[in-house]
Amino acid sequence: MNSELSDAQAQLLHDKYTRGDTLSTEEHIQLEHWYERQDKLEASQLGLATEAKNEPDLALLKAQVDIALLQLSTVSSQIQTVSAENEALRQETEQLRHHIVHMLASQSI
């Protein structure tokens, strides 16, 4: 894969992310790596010296936090879905219970 294609794909992921669309964990990691490459490129173009030892540690921590936030968001969404399904089942159970009571009441007359 050439660098232009990687940049094009990363720009599409960046656009997707900034519009609020959900990225997969792998896409998010790829985007974070692209951000790091862009930062290094910009720093080198501006002639800025970076602390090579601290930069990967900070980038790694940021990527890990971002991944954890994505996972938390996914789990929260799943909990909301299950909760809504449980409520629908509770309502259906209550309707069936009422239906059975009415059937039994009408049969005993």
MOPAC internal coordinates of N, CA, C and O (Angstrom, degrees):
PM7 1SCF
backbone

  N    0.0000 0     0.00 0     0.00 0    0    0    0
  C    1.4373 1     0.00 0     0.00 0    1    0    0
  C    1.5211 1   108.22 1     0.00 0    2    1    0
  O    1.2310 1   119.38 1   -52.36 1    3    2    1
  N    1.3343 1   118.78 1   127.64 1    3    2    1
  C    1.4545 1   119.19 1  -179.12 1    5    3    2
  C    1.5209 1   110.82 1   -83.83 1    6    5    3
  O    1.2310 1   120.91 1   -14.10 1    7    6    5
  N    1.3648 1   115.87 1   165.90 1    7    6    5
  C    1.4690 1   119.89 1  -173.97 1    9    7    6
  C    1.5202 1   111.62 1   -66.35 1   10    9    7
  O    1.2310 1   119.64 1   147.67 1   11   10    9
  N    1.3386 1   118.29 1   -32.33 1   11   10    9
  C    1.4682 1   119.65 1   178.79 1   13   11   10
  C    1.5237 1   110.49 1   -64.19 1   14   13   11
  O    1.2310 1   120.64 1   137.16 1   15   14   13
  N    1.3148 1   116.38 1   -42.84 1   15   14   13
  C    1.4607 1   119.78 1   178.95 1   17   15   14
  C    1.5204 1   110.20 1   -64.36 1   18   17   15
  O    1.2310 1   120.16 1   138.02 1   19   18   17
  N    1.3296 1   117.30 1   -41.98 1   19   18   17
  C    1.4598 1   120.68 1   177.25 1   21   19   18
  C    1.5178 1   110.72 1   -61.58 1   22   21   19
  O    1.2310 1   120.83 1   136.71 1   23   22   21
  N    1.3287 1   116.01 1   -43.29 1   23   22   21
  C    1.4570 1   119.27 1   178.57 1   25   23   22
  C    1.5257 1   110.87 1   -64.42 1   26   25   23
  O    1.2310 1   120.31 1   139.61 1   27   26   25
  N    1.3165 1   117.01 1   -40.39 1   27   26   25
  C    1.4617 1   120.12 1   179.71 1   29   27   26
  C    1.5228 1   110.86 1   -64.23 1   30   29   27
  O    1.2310 1   120.69 1   136.07 1   31   30   29
  N    1.3161 1   116.29 1   -43.93 1   31   30   29
  C    1.4648 1   120.00 1   178.20 1   33   31   30
  C    1.5205 1   110.74 1   -64.60 1   34   33   31
  O    1.2310 1   120.71 1   137.95 1   35   34   33
  N    1.3291 1   116.24 1   -42.05 1   35   34   33
  C    1.4684 1   120.42 1  -179.98 1   37   35   34
  C    1.5240 1   109.98 1   -64.77 1   38   37   35
  O    1.2310 1   120.09 1   141.67 1   39   38   37
  N    1.3111 1   117.43 1   -38.33 1   39   38   37
  C    1.4634 1   119.97 1   178.40 1   41   39   38
  C    1.5204 1   110.89 1   -65.42 1   42   41   39
  O    1.2310 1   120.35 1   143.57 1   43   42   41
  N    1.3253 1   116.94 1   -36.43 1   43   42   41
  C    1.4664 1   119.86 1   175.96 1   45   43   42
  C    1.5268 1   110.60 1   -65.96 1   46   45   43
  O    1.2310 1   120.50 1   137.96 1   47   46   45
  N    1.3358 1   116.66 1   -42.04 1   47   46   45
  C    1.4664 1   120.10 1   176.85 1   49   47   46
  C    1.5293 1   110.80 1   -63.52 1   50   49   47
  O    1.2310 1   120.83 1   138.34 1   51   50   49
  N    1.3244 1   116.02 1   -41.66 1   51   50   49
  C    1.4684 1   120.76 1   178.65 1   53   51   50
  C    1.5279 1   109.95 1   -60.83 1   54   53   51
  O    1.2310 1   120.53 1   135.50 1   55   54   53
  N    1.3083 1   116.60 1   -44.50 1   55   54   53
  C    1.4612 1   120.92 1   178.44 1   57   55   54
  C    1.5270 1   110.80 1   -61.53 1   58   57   55
  O    1.2310 1   120.72 1   134.70 1   59   58   57
  N    1.3171 1   116.24 1   -45.30 1   59   58   57
  C    1.4684 1   121.68 1   178.80 1   61   59   58
  C    1.5308 1   110.43 1   -60.22 1   62   61   59
  O    1.2310 1   120.75 1   135.08 1   63   62   61
  N    1.3291 1   116.16 1   -44.92 1   63   62   61
  C    1.4665 1   121.85 1  -177.59 1   65   63   62
  C    1.5316 1   111.15 1   -66.31 1   66   65   63
  O    1.2310 1   120.66 1   136.39 1   67   66   65
  N    1.3313 1   116.35 1   -43.61 1   67   66   65
  C    1.4659 1   119.16 1  -177.53 1   69   67   66
  C    1.5209 1   112.28 1   -72.17 1   70   69   67
  O    1.2310 1   120.04 1   162.43 1   71   70   69
  N    1.3115 1   117.53 1   -17.57 1   71   70   69
  C    1.4718 1   120.48 1   175.90 1   73   71   70
  C    1.5291 1   111.53 1   -87.07 1   74   73   71
  O    1.2310 1   120.63 1   179.71 1   75   74   73
  N    1.3422 1   116.40 1    -0.29 1   75   74   73
  C    1.4521 1   120.39 1   176.84 1   77   75   74
  C    1.5123 1   114.60 1    91.08 1   78   77   75
  O    1.2310 1   120.18 1  -174.30 1   79   78   77
  N    1.3298 1   117.26 1     5.70 1   79   78   77
  C    1.4655 1   119.68 1   177.33 1   81   79   78
  C    1.5276 1   108.99 1   -73.54 1   82   81   79
  O    1.2310 1   120.87 1   -27.04 1   83   82   81
  N    1.3086 1   115.93 1   152.96 1   83   82   81
  C    1.4577 1   121.45 1  -179.09 1   85   83   82
  C    1.5212 1   110.10 1   -83.24 1   86   85   83
  O    1.2310 1   121.22 1   -46.80 1   87   86   85
  N    1.3227 1   115.27 1   133.20 1   87   86   85
  C    1.4574 1   121.30 1   175.16 1   89   87   86
  C    1.5196 1   108.43 1  -103.26 1   90   89   87
  O    1.2310 1   121.37 1   -30.94 1   91   90   89
  N    1.3144 1   114.98 1   149.06 1   91   90   89
  C    1.4638 1   118.38 1   172.90 1   93   91   90
  C    1.5273 1   107.76 1   -69.86 1   94   93   91
  O    1.2310 1   120.71 1   -15.19 1   95   94   93
  N    1.3025 1   116.26 1   164.81 1   95   94   93
  C    1.4619 1   120.42 1   179.21 1   97   95   94
  C    1.5179 1   110.27 1   -58.51 1   98   97   95
  O    1.2310 1   120.49 1   137.02 1   99   98   97
  N    1.3250 1   116.67 1   -42.98 1   99   98   97
  C    1.4641 1   120.74 1   179.89 1  101   99   98
  C    1.5266 1   111.24 1   -63.74 1  102  101   99
  O    1.2310 1   120.47 1   136.55 1  103  102  101
  N    1.3465 1   116.71 1   -43.45 1  103  102  101
  C    1.4655 1   120.12 1   178.41 1  105  103  102
  C    1.5302 1   110.44 1   -62.20 1  106  105  103
  O    1.2310 1   120.88 1   139.45 1  107  106  105
  N    1.3157 1   115.93 1   -40.55 1  107  106  105
  C    1.4607 1   119.88 1  -178.85 1  109  107  106
  C    1.5320 1   110.39 1   -64.41 1  110  109  107
  O    1.2310 1   120.13 1   137.62 1  111  110  109
  N    1.3169 1   117.36 1   -42.38 1  111  110  109
  C    1.4626 1   121.14 1   178.59 1  113  111  110
  C    1.5327 1   109.69 1   -63.35 1  114  113  111
  O    1.2310 1   120.51 1   135.96 1  115  114  113
  N    1.3311 1   116.62 1   -44.04 1  115  114  113
  C    1.4638 1   120.71 1   178.52 1  117  115  114
  C    1.5226 1   110.58 1   -59.89 1  118  117  115
  O    1.2310 1   120.43 1   138.33 1  119  118  117
  N    1.3304 1   116.77 1   -41.67 1  119  118  117
  C    1.4552 1   120.69 1  -179.67 1  121  119  118
  C    1.5288 1   110.57 1   -66.09 1  122  121  119
  O    1.2310 1   120.21 1   138.74 1  123  122  121
  N    1.3205 1   117.21 1   -41.26 1  123  122  121
  C    1.4677 1   120.57 1   178.22 1  125  123  122
  C    1.5299 1   110.63 1   -61.68 1  126  125  123
  O    1.2310 1   120.08 1   139.68 1  127  126  125
  N    1.3259 1   117.45 1   -40.32 1  127  126  125
  C    1.4649 1   120.67 1   177.88 1  129  127  126
  C    1.5303 1   110.51 1   -64.90 1  130  129  127
  O    1.2310 1   120.66 1   141.25 1  131  130  129
  N    1.3075 1   116.35 1   -38.75 1  131  130  129
  C    1.4614 1   120.21 1   177.93 1  133  131  130
  C    1.5257 1   110.23 1   -64.41 1  134  133  131
  O    1.2310 1   120.44 1   136.65 1  135  134  133
  N    1.3463 1   116.76 1   -43.35 1  135  134  133
  C    1.4642 1   120.25 1   176.63 1  137  135  134
  C    1.5300 1   110.44 1   -57.25 1  138  137  135
  O    1.2310 1   120.57 1   136.44 1  139  138  137
  N    1.3294 1   116.51 1   -43.56 1  139  138  137
  C    1.4620 1   120.62 1   179.57 1  141  139  138
  C    1.5255 1   110.51 1   -60.92 1  142  141  139
  O    1.2310 1   120.65 1   134.50 1  143  142  141
  N    1.3531 1   116.36 1   -45.50 1  143  142  141
  C    1.4695 1   120.04 1   179.04 1  145  143  142
  C    1.5235 1   110.77 1   -61.65 1  146  145  143
  O    1.2310 1   120.35 1   139.03 1  147  146  145
  N    1.3232 1   116.94 1   -40.97 1  147  146  145
  C    1.4559 1   120.68 1   179.85 1  149  147  146
  C    1.5268 1   110.90 1   -64.62 1  150  149  147
  O    1.2310 1   120.54 1   138.08 1  151  150  149
  N    1.3392 1   116.57 1   -41.92 1  151  150  149
  C    1.4603 1   120.71 1   178.06 1  153  151  150
  C    1.5263 1   111.11 1   -61.56 1  154  153  151
  O    1.2310 1   120.49 1   135.99 1  155  154  153
  N    1.3392 1   116.66 1   -44.01 1  155  154  153
  C    1.4663 1   120.41 1   179.98 1  157  155  154
  C    1.5292 1   110.82 1   -65.44 1  158  157  155
  O    1.2310 1   120.71 1   138.47 1  159  158  157
  N    1.3295 1   116.25 1   -41.53 1  159  158  157
  C    1.4558 1   120.35 1   178.73 1  161  159  158
  C    1.5187 1   110.34 1   -62.28 1  162  161  159
  O    1.2310 1   120.61 1   134.48 1  163  162  161
  N    1.3080 1   116.45 1   -45.52 1  163  162  161
  C    1.4643 1   120.84 1   179.68 1  165  163  162
  C    1.5266 1   111.18 1   -62.94 1  166  165  163
  O    1.2310 1   120.80 1   136.87 1  167  166  165
  N    1.3255 1   116.07 1   -43.13 1  167  166  165
  C    1.4623 1   120.17 1   178.98 1  169  167  166
  C    1.5291 1   110.77 1   -62.31 1  170  169  167
  O    1.2310 1   120.40 1   138.28 1  171  170  169
  N    1.3262 1   116.83 1   -41.72 1  171  170  169
  C    1.4623 1   118.98 1  -179.47 1  173  171  170
  C    1.5287 1   110.72 1   -68.94 1  174  173  171
  O    1.2310 1   119.69 1   144.45 1  175  174  173
  N    1.3153 1   118.19 1   -35.55 1  175  174  173
  C    1.4637 1   121.52 1   177.96 1  177  175  174
  C    1.5272 1   111.39 1   -67.57 1  178  177  175
  O    1.2310 1   121.02 1   147.73 1  179  178  177
  N    1.3198 1   115.66 1   -32.27 1  179  178  177
  C    1.4609 1   120.07 1   179.35 1  181  179  178
  C    1.5198 1   112.05 1   -87.87 1  182  181  179
  O    1.2310 1   120.69 1   175.15 1  183  182  181
  N    1.3453 1   116.29 1    -4.85 1  183  182  181
  C    1.4447 1   121.06 1   179.20 1  185  183  182
  C    1.5145 1   113.15 1    74.21 1  186  185  183
  O    1.2310 1   120.39 1  -154.15 1  187  186  185
  N    1.3188 1   116.86 1    25.85 1  187  186  185
  C    1.4529 1   120.97 1  -179.48 1  189  187  186
  C    1.5193 1   110.16 1   -87.23 1  190  189  187
  O    1.2310 1   120.89 1   -41.28 1  191  190  189
  N    1.2940 1   115.91 1   138.72 1  191  190  189
  C    1.4643 1   120.77 1   175.57 1  193  191  190
  C    1.5225 1   107.55 1   -88.71 1  194  193  191
  O    1.2310 1   120.73 1   -44.40 1  195  194  193
  N    1.3226 1   116.20 1   135.60 1  195  194  193
  C    1.4567 1   120.07 1   177.39 1  197  195  194
  C    1.5120 1   108.88 1  -116.42 1  198  197  195
  O    1.2310 1   121.13 1   -27.34 1  199  198  197
  N    1.2985 1   115.45 1   152.66 1  199  198  197
  C    1.4558 1   120.29 1   176.54 1  201  199  198
  C    1.5189 1   107.89 1   -83.77 1  202  201  199
  O    1.2310 1   120.82 1   -78.30 1  203  202  201
  N    1.3113 1   116.03 1   101.70 1  203  202  201
  C    1.4616 1   121.08 1  -174.45 1  205  203  202
  C    1.5188 1   112.15 1   -60.99 1  206  205  203
  O    1.2310 1   120.21 1   148.18 1  207  206  205
  N    1.3169 1   117.21 1   -31.82 1  207  206  205
  C    1.4642 1   119.27 1  -176.61 1  209  207  206
  C    1.5187 1   111.85 1   -70.43 1  210  209  207
  O    1.2310 1   119.11 1   136.53 1  211  210  209
  N    1.3193 1   119.29 1   -43.47 1  211  210  209
  C    1.4593 1   122.94 1  -176.33 1  213  211  210
  C    1.5239 1   113.34 1   -81.26 1  214  213  211
  O    1.2310 1   119.69 1   148.75 1  215  214  213
  N    1.3035 1   118.20 1   -31.25 1  215  214  213
  C    1.4641 1   121.31 1  -174.63 1  217  215  214
  C    1.5285 1   113.38 1   -59.45 1  218  217  215
  O    1.2310 1   118.64 1   131.05 1  219  218  217
  N    1.3413 1   120.19 1   -48.95 1  219  218  217
  C    1.4668 1   118.80 1   179.31 1  221  219  218
  C    1.5240 1   112.24 1   -62.85 1  222  221  219
  O    1.2310 1   120.40 1   143.57 1  223  222  221
  N    1.3385 1   116.83 1   -36.43 1  223  222  221
  C    1.4597 1   119.59 1  -179.93 1  225  223  222
  C    1.5251 1   110.46 1   -62.66 1  226  225  223
  O    1.2310 1   120.04 1   133.96 1  227  226  225
  N    1.3229 1   117.53 1   -46.04 1  227  226  225
  C    1.4565 1   121.53 1   179.69 1  229  227  226
  C    1.5290 1   110.95 1   -65.58 1  230  229  227
  O    1.2310 1   120.43 1   138.08 1  231  230  229
  N    1.3087 1   116.79 1   -41.92 1  231  230  229
  C    1.4613 1   120.22 1   179.64 1  233  231  230
  C    1.5284 1   110.67 1   -64.55 1  234  233  231
  O    1.2310 1   120.84 1   138.90 1  235  234  233
  N    1.3236 1   115.99 1   -41.10 1  235  234  233
  C    1.4628 1   120.18 1   179.27 1  237  235  234
  C    1.5204 1   110.54 1   -64.49 1  238  237  235
  O    1.2310 1   120.28 1   135.00 1  239  238  237
  N    1.3261 1   117.07 1   -45.00 1  239  238  237
  C    1.4570 1   120.54 1   178.26 1  241  239  238
  C    1.5253 1   111.24 1   -61.31 1  242  241  239
  O    1.2310 1   120.35 1   137.29 1  243  242  241
  N    1.3093 1   116.94 1   -42.71 1  243  242  241
  C    1.4640 1   120.50 1   179.25 1  245  243  242
  C    1.5234 1   110.38 1   -63.13 1  246  245  243
  O    1.2310 1   120.34 1   136.60 1  247  246  245
  N    1.3114 1   116.95 1   -43.40 1  247  246  245
  C    1.4666 1   120.67 1   178.50 1  249  247  246
  C    1.5258 1   110.28 1   -62.51 1  250  249  247
  O    1.2310 1   120.14 1   138.78 1  251  250  249
  N    1.3331 1   117.34 1   -41.22 1  251  250  249
  C    1.4555 1   120.45 1   179.47 1  253  251  250
  C    1.5279 1   111.39 1   -65.19 1  254  253  251
  O    1.2310 1   120.16 1   139.51 1  255  254  253
  N    1.3170 1   117.30 1   -40.49 1  255  254  253
  C    1.4662 1   121.09 1   177.56 1  257  255  254
  C    1.5263 1   109.88 1   -64.22 1  258  257  255
  O    1.2310 1   120.76 1   135.44 1  259  258  257
  N    1.3174 1   116.15 1   -44.56 1  259  258  257
  C    1.4661 1   119.90 1   179.45 1  261  259  258
  C    1.5245 1   111.57 1   -61.16 1  262  261  259
  O    1.2310 1   120.48 1   138.58 1  263  262  261
  N    1.3132 1   116.68 1   -41.42 1  263  262  261
  C    1.4683 1   120.95 1   178.35 1  265  263  262
  C    1.5186 1   109.99 1   -64.53 1  266  265  263
  O    1.2310 1   120.43 1   136.62 1  267  266  265
  N    1.3257 1   116.79 1   -43.38 1  267  266  265
  C    1.4658 1   120.30 1   178.83 1  269  267  266
  C    1.5265 1   110.77 1   -61.75 1  270  269  267
  O    1.2310 1   120.16 1   140.08 1  271  270  269
  N    1.3245 1   117.30 1   -39.92 1  271  270  269
  C    1.4624 1   120.81 1   178.13 1  273  271  270
  C    1.5273 1   111.31 1   -65.36 1  274  273  271
  O    1.2310 1   120.47 1   140.61 1  275  274  273
  N    1.3125 1   116.71 1   -39.39 1  275  274  273
  C    1.4654 1   120.36 1   176.78 1  277  275  274
  C    1.5243 1   110.74 1   -63.94 1  278  277  275
  O    1.2310 1   120.68 1   137.27 1  279  278  277
  N    1.3179 1   116.31 1   -42.73 1  279  278  277
  C    1.4573 1   120.19 1   179.24 1  281  279  278
  C    1.5205 1   110.50 1   -65.13 1  282  281  279
  O    1.2310 1   120.11 1   138.73 1  283  282  281
  N    1.3201 1   117.40 1   -41.27 1  283  282  281
  C    1.4616 1   121.76 1   178.18 1  285  283  282
  C    1.5271 1   110.75 1   -61.98 1  286  285  283
  O    1.2310 1   120.81 1   137.90 1  287  286  285
  N    1.3107 1   116.05 1   -42.10 1  287  286  285
  C    1.4673 1   120.75 1   178.23 1  289  287  286
  C    1.5191 1   111.02 1   -63.09 1  290  289  287
  O    1.2310 1   120.45 1   138.11 1  291  290  289
  N    1.3203 1   116.74 1   -41.89 1  291  290  289
  C    1.4653 1   121.33 1   179.53 1  293  291  290
  C    1.5208 1   110.95 1   -64.19 1  294  293  291
  O    1.2310 1   120.53 1   134.09 1  295  294  293
  N    1.3261 1   116.60 1   -45.91 1  295  294  293
  C    1.4651 1   120.39 1  -179.66 1  297  295  294
  C    1.5168 1   110.41 1   -65.17 1  298  297  295
  O    1.2310 1   120.16 1   139.61 1  299  298  297
  N    1.3177 1   117.29 1   -40.39 1  299  298  297
  C    1.4705 1   121.05 1   178.13 1  301  299  298
  C    1.5213 1   110.87 1   -60.81 1  302  301  299
  O    1.2310 1   120.61 1   137.27 1  303  302  301
  N    1.3075 1   116.43 1   -42.73 1  303  302  301
  C    1.4658 1   121.19 1   177.92 1  305  303  302
  C    1.5200 1   111.05 1   -63.33 1  306  305  303
  O    1.2310 1   120.49 1   138.67 1  307  306  305
  N    1.3262 1   116.68 1   -41.33 1  307  306  305
  C    1.4623 1   120.67 1   178.85 1  309  307  306
  C    1.5258 1   110.76 1   -64.88 1  310  309  307
  O    1.2310 1   120.18 1   140.75 1  311  310  309
  N    1.3194 1   117.25 1   -39.25 1  311  310  309
  C    1.4638 1   121.06 1   178.29 1  313  311  310
  C    1.5211 1   110.27 1   -63.54 1  314  313  311
  O    1.2310 1   120.15 1   137.18 1  315  314  313
  N    1.3125 1   117.32 1   -42.82 1  315  314  313
  C    1.4653 1   121.10 1   178.59 1  317  315  314
  C    1.5252 1   110.94 1   -62.36 1  318  317  315
  O    1.2310 1   120.23 1   139.39 1  319  318  317
  N    1.3180 1   117.17 1   -40.61 1  319  318  317
  C    1.4596 1   121.33 1   179.01 1  321  319  318
  C    1.5202 1   110.81 1   -63.84 1  322  321  319
  O    1.2310 1   120.22 1   132.66 1  323  322  321
  N    1.3327 1   117.19 1   -47.34 1  323  322  321
  C    1.4672 1   121.45 1  -179.98 1  325  323  322
  C    1.5213 1   110.08 1   -63.68 1  326  325  323
  O    1.2310 1   120.14 1   140.20 1  327  326  325
  N    1.3150 1   117.34 1   -39.80 1  327  326  325
  C    1.4586 1   121.20 1   179.15 1  329  327  326
  C    1.5319 1   110.73 1   -61.89 1  330  329  327
  O    1.2310 1   120.14 1   136.37 1  331  330  329
  N    1.3205 1   117.34 1   -43.63 1  331  330  329
  C    1.4653 1   121.17 1   178.43 1  333  331  330
  C    1.5310 1   110.75 1   -65.08 1  334  333  331
  O    1.2310 1   120.30 1   139.85 1  335  334  333
  N    1.3263 1   117.03 1   -40.15 1  335  334  333
  C    1.4648 1   120.50 1   177.91 1  337  335  334
  C    1.5312 1   110.54 1   -65.17 1  338  337  335
  O    1.2310 1   120.20 1   139.64 1  339  338  337
  N    1.3194 1   117.23 1   -40.36 1  339  338  337
  C    1.4651 1   120.76 1   177.79 1  341  339  338
  C    1.5242 1   111.30 1   -62.15 1  342  341  339
  O    1.2310 1   120.33 1   137.33 1  343  342  341
  N    1.3139 1   116.97 1   -42.67 1  343  342  341
  C    1.4690 1   120.42 1   179.08 1  345  343  342
  C    1.5230 1   110.54 1   -63.14 1  346  345  343
  O    1.2310 1   120.00 1   138.38 1  347  346  345
  N    1.3256 1   117.61 1   -41.62 1  347  346  345
  C    1.4668 1   120.92 1   178.01 1  349  347  346
  C    1.5295 1   110.21 1   -62.47 1  350  349  347
  O    1.2310 1   120.32 1   139.40 1  351  350  349
  N    1.3184 1   117.00 1   -40.60 1  351  350  349
  C    1.4702 1   120.79 1   178.02 1  353  351  350
  C    1.5262 1   111.38 1   -66.34 1  354  353  351
  O    1.2310 1   120.14 1   141.04 1  355  354  353
  N    1.3290 1   117.34 1   -38.96 1  355  354  353
  C    1.4674 1   120.38 1   177.01 1  357  355  354
  C    1.5287 1   110.75 1   -60.64 1  358  357  355
  O    1.2310 1   120.84 1   136.01 1  359  358  357
  N    1.3177 1   116.00 1   -43.99 1  359  358  357
  C    1.4661 1   120.61 1   179.69 1  361  359  358
  C    1.5295 1   110.94 1   -64.65 1  362  361  359
  O    1.2310 1   120.55 1   136.87 1  363  362  361
  N    1.3223 1   116.56 1   -43.13 1  363  362  361
  C    1.4620 1   120.76 1   178.85 1  365  363  362
  C    1.5254 1   110.69 1   -63.31 1  366  365  363
  O    1.2310 1   120.36 1   138.27 1  367  366  365
  N    1.3176 1   116.92 1   -41.73 1  367  366  365
  C    1.4655 1   121.06 1   178.21 1  369  367  366
  C    1.5288 1   110.34 1   -61.87 1  370  369  367
  O    1.2310 1   120.26 1   137.06 1  371  370  369
  N    1.3108 1   117.10 1   -42.94 1  371  370  369
  C    1.4660 1   120.88 1   179.49 1  373  371  370
  C    1.5305 1   111.00 1   -64.28 1  374  373  371
  O    1.2310 1   119.88 1   139.92 1  375  374  373
  N    1.3291 1   117.83 1   -40.08 1  375  374  373
  C    1.4670 1   121.25 1   177.48 1  377  375  374
  C    1.5268 1   110.72 1   -63.77 1  378  377  375
  O    1.2310 1   120.43 1   137.15 1  379  378  377
  N    1.3211 1   116.78 1   -42.85 1  379  378  377
  C    1.4698 1   120.56 1   178.79 1  381  379  378
  C    1.5234 1   110.62 1   -64.92 1  382  381  379
  O    1.2310 1   120.24 1   140.93 1  383  382  381
  N    1.3101 1   117.15 1   -39.07 1  383  382  381
  C    1.4569 1   121.80 1   178.45 1  385  383  382
  C    1.5354 1   110.10 1   -61.59 1  386  385  383
  O    1.2310 1   120.28 1   134.45 1  387  386  385
  N    1.3243 1   117.06 1   -45.55 1  387  386  385
  C    1.4671 1   121.08 1   178.01 1  389  387  386
  C    1.5314 1   111.18 1   -63.29 1  390  389  387
  O    1.2310 1   121.23 1   139.11 1  391  390  389
  N    1.3191 1   115.26 1   -40.89 1  391  390  389
  C    1.4641 1   120.06 1  -179.86 1  393  391  390
  C    1.5353 1   110.41 1   -62.19 1  394  393  391
  O    1.2310 1   120.50 1   135.59 1  395  394  393
  N    1.3252 1   116.66 1   -44.41 1  395  394  393
  C    1.4716 1   121.03 1   179.66 1  397  395  394
  C    1.5244 1   110.35 1   -63.95 1  398  397  395
  O    1.2310 1   119.91 1   137.44 1  399  398  397
  N    1.3232 1   117.79 1   -42.56 1  399  398  397
  C    1.4688 1   121.32 1   178.81 1  401  399  398
  C    1.5265 1   109.97 1   -59.97 1  402  401  399
  O    1.2310 1   119.79 1   135.26 1  403  402  401
  N    1.3273 1   118.00 1   -44.74 1  403  402  401
  C    1.4715 1   120.69 1   179.63 1  405  403  402
  C    1.5330 1   111.77 1   -66.19 1  406  405  403
  O    1.2310 1   120.70 1   141.65 1  407  406  405
  N    1.3474 1   116.26 1   -38.35 1  407  406  405
  C    1.4685 1   118.84 1   178.13 1  409  407  406
  C    1.5216 1   110.49 1   -64.23 1  410  409  407
  O    1.2310 1   120.33 1   135.02 1  411  410  409
  N    1.3178 1   116.98 1   -44.98 1  411  410  409
  C    1.4621 1   120.94 1  -179.79 1  413  411  410
  C    1.5306 1   111.10 1   -65.81 1  414  413  411
  O    1.2310 1   120.03 1   142.82 1  415  414  413
  N    1.3122 1   117.54 1   -37.18 1  415  414  413
  C    1.4644 1   121.70 1   179.29 1  417  415  414
  C    1.5246 1   110.55 1   -66.43 1  418  417  415
  O    1.2310 1   120.56 1   139.42 1  419  418  417
  N    1.3294 1   116.54 1   -40.58 1  419  418  417
  C    1.4765 1   119.10 1  -178.98 1  421  419  418
  C    1.5257 1   111.97 1   -73.43 1  422  421  419
  O    1.2310 1   119.86 1   152.98 1  423  422  421
  N    1.3317 1   117.87 1   -27.02 1  423  422  421
  C    1.4658 1   121.04 1   178.26 1  425  423  422
  C    1.5228 1   111.84 1   -77.11 1  426  425  423
  O    1.2310 1   120.18 1   152.90 1  427  426  425
  N    1.3126 1   117.26 1   -27.10 1  427  426  425
  C    1.4591 1   119.36 1  -177.43 1  429  427  426
  C    1.5302 1   112.48 1   -82.44 1  430  429  427
  O    1.2310 1   119.75 1   172.48 1  431  430  429
  N    1.3056 1   118.08 1    -7.52 1  431  430  429
  C    1.4596 1   121.04 1   179.50 1  433  431  430
  C    1.4970 1   111.27 1   -78.56 1  434  433  431
  O    1.2310 1   120.10 1   180.00 1  435  434  433

